[in-house]
Amino acid sequence: MIPSNPAVPPQPDLHNHPRPALEATPSCSWLGASIDLREVDSTNAFIRRLLEGDHQGLWPLPVAVWTGRQRAGKGRGTNFWWSDAGTLTFTVALDPAAQRLRLDHLPRLALACAVAIVDVVEPLAPQARWTIRWPNDVEANNLKVAGILPERFATPCGDRLALGVGLNVSTNWNHAPESVRRMAASVESIRGTVLADQERRDLASRLLERLVARLTQLADDHPDLAERWDQLDQLKGNRVRIRQGERVLEGVGGGIDPTGALRLLTADGSIQSIVGGVVERNPPHG
Ligand SMILES: O=C(O)CCCC[C@@H]1SC[C@@H]2NC(=O)N[C@@H]21
């Protein structure tokens, strides 16, 4: 089906021939364990049960959970996350101490992961304009290609982090809700052609590889990481409206600072550091 947003060119039909499934058990020495589920409610919810269950201390973190289908995919806040088997869907559970991550790194976790995703997808569709939509989306040509859901769990073994990723690789939008179709795209629809079988096979392990590299930069407070997310910032120079519960903040995006906060340049000339909230799509002009 063609998206109804007139600004969005029709997405090519890339789904009429059989292709290998997305590789969901990549070999990666960084992972202590990899669990591949045909179907689950949500990989983040599964990880939470794993980390809070009886055998919590026995799991060799990092653990990744992969699935071809989520019945109740979670987005940020109360949002749901729609996907199909063409979406690379996984959650990695981390022990922050083992990754040398401190509390103040946590707000930057999704950004580091977003940069890792761009590292992998940009070479597959280099003609597109790849951006990070603060705080946790990866977009191409202003269409959402990946969402990231970081969560923190307090367990008897200590704090644990879950990093949930949904990356639309070859998603078939025919059965997606209209609201999703209007704003989403896949790597293949952005590229305009299907990926080669080998590119599909390599995607998950490439992504893990880049994730490890970017998490290491985060732990080291390496300036390249912050420089990269600032370069990729979609909101920079654009009108932004952010909802924080009942509160609405308006201004112009002034970049993402090294702590991961969004700088908002407001009409009264001040700069506000925003650490949370929901960024509205299509804020009114004015
Ligand atoms: O865009 C968002 O608001 C975040 C979407 C995150 C989706 C991923 S898919 C894997 C993991 N499991 C979930 O239930 N959600 C995350």
The ligand as a Gaussian input file, in Angstrom:
#p B3LYP/6-31G(d) Opt

LIG

0 1
 O       10.330000       4.151000      18.720000
 C       10.226000       3.854000      19.916000
 O        9.467000       4.493000      20.672000
 C       11.036000       2.732000      20.447000
 C       10.734000       1.462000      19.715000
 C       11.557000       0.304000      20.228000
 C       11.143000      -0.997000      19.609000
 C       12.010000      -2.124000      20.044000
 S       11.700000      -3.581000      19.113000
 C       12.665000      -4.510000      20.227000
 C       12.368000      -4.006000      21.597000
 N       11.227000      -4.686000      22.162000
 C       10.197000      -3.859000      22.328000
 O        9.093000      -4.186000      22.781000
 N       10.535000      -2.623000      21.946000
 C       11.903000      -2.559000      21.489000

